[in-house]
């Protein structure tokens, strides 16, 4: 139909290019229901208004897509359903020919997005995978997850947090199906920054991350209870760090590839402490270890064990009474303490030592390896005398202070081996003294040292005539007194100690180990008892006061001595002399006055007129006299008097 020259009503119009419209017209414009077919392949059938698709209709596009829904001014607008050439389809709101508002886009694989759209892009909504195992709900930018959202993958994980361009980035928390969890910062879909990772077995790491791995500084508590704090690299302990192990060991130092490597110190639960080099979690290289028993090793390590060289002769020590003294027939012993070239105590055995005594006899010592760096040496000498005791290593070098001078003392007197000499044992003159000598010897024939023969070798002498009659006779027996040069008192007191050791085995008086262990400061204090020792620096001012008081007391003592000397008429030259005091001076035979000792005369004499109390001359010993008012206490000499 036409209205004048205008198409109006229902009709068909075919263009010269082949386009065709079939439907209603109004005033020469398509208006109402109609169908347009274009040579490009596009078709539209539906409402028209003012020559444009407007209202409800269905359009087929050149690319194969099909839209059915609302149009406005030839654009999809309002509610509509669109099937894309890929077989995806969308149903929802449109605006200005673009998806806009609420809608659901279903993809070929069955996954879909449902939510808000703006100008054809997803803004906020939920995406579900085709099999329904994965779901994301949150913010979007375009087709990418962006902003805050929750990702859930059935049987795998759940992530809640921030997203950037479809990747976890920012702050977020991820919980895995196995119970592990991470809470912290993310970058590019990986843990990056600072965060906390936990596992159901008790493993907890809190610290820095990079590229989904522990990297930087962090603290970790392991499933066995160990705790590490320090540097990490690519999920492994690397750099400096401190680890306290579950067994109580504590290590502080360098790490590499999750193992102790470099320089470090480890304090072990058993009390040992090692400081030095480490390689792949083992002590290797140079290090110092102080053991719980107080011993120390300083040197090379390999495979977590020390590499100790053999004992060094000059650093090795020997210790024990057997180095200097022994009793004939009695096993003597001493100990070799092996040390290496760094003066480390040897902590294992394997060294070879030889011990030989040369002198009146030749003796080989027995060396026992204790497998701890010490060696016990035993030897038994039967011939008394002076020996040279040599300790050598397998190279023949002398060890420590070798050779040592060793004295082998005779043993106990043996009745069977004693010798009797002298004319008195065969003949005598009536009324005249007869003499013979019993020489004490031990079971090996050694002449016994000076001992208390009356106690250890009691003698009973009987004279009996052939007729069986016992004659009248006076007999005396005892140790033979001999006259000779002045005695060496040091040697005499050494013999006293020898007697004691010979019968009771007590080394007191010989063993100088304690004195050897004294520090130079202790030795000085012992040698100078009058020198004040200040332990507290705050008391330093008291020293001068103490010295003044001592000076006043000394002046008073000197004045008293001069007064006594003047009263007794003693010349000045005799006021300060050393008095030789016999070892048996006491109140019964001496008088003491101000340090001047005078022997008391004895009134008992024997048949020949000799003083029965008199002793043979003894070597003079200078005993330091001590002033003591009205003191008559007997002074008994001791080894300390020889200092």
Buried (B, 14 or more C-beta within 10 A) or exposed (E): EEEEEEBBEEBEBEEEEEBBBBBBBBEBBBBBBBBBBBEEEBBBBBBBBEBBBBBBBBBBBEEEBBBBBBBBEBBBBBBBBBBBEEEBBBBBBBBEBBBBBEBBBBBEEEBBBBBBBBEBBBBBBBBBBEEEEBBBBBBBBEEBBBBBBBBBBEEEBBBBBBBBEBBBBBBBBBBBEEEBBBBBBBBEBBBBBBBBBBBEEEBBBBBBBBEBBBBBBBBBBBEEEBBBBBBBBEBBBBBBBBBBBEEEBBBBBBBBEBBBBBBBBBBBEEEBBBBBBBBEBBBBBEBBBBBEEEBBBBBBBEEEEBEBEBBBBEBBBBBBBBBBBBBBBBEBBBBBBBBBBBEBBBBBBEBBBBBBBEBBBEBEBEBBBEEBBBBBBBBBBBBBBEBEBBBBBEEEEBBBEBBBEBBBBBBBBBEEBBEEEEEBBEEBEEEEEBEBEBBBBBBBBBEBBEBEBEEBBEEEEEEEEEEEEEEEEEEEBEEEEEEEEEBEBEEBBBBBBBBBBBBEEEBEBBBEEEEEEEEEEEEEEEEEEEEEEEEEEEEEEEEEEEEEEEEEEEEEEEEEBEEBBEEEEBEEEEBEEEEEBBBBBBEEBBEBEBBBBEEEEEEEEEEEEEEEBEEEEBEBBEBEBEEEEEEEEEBEBEBEBBE
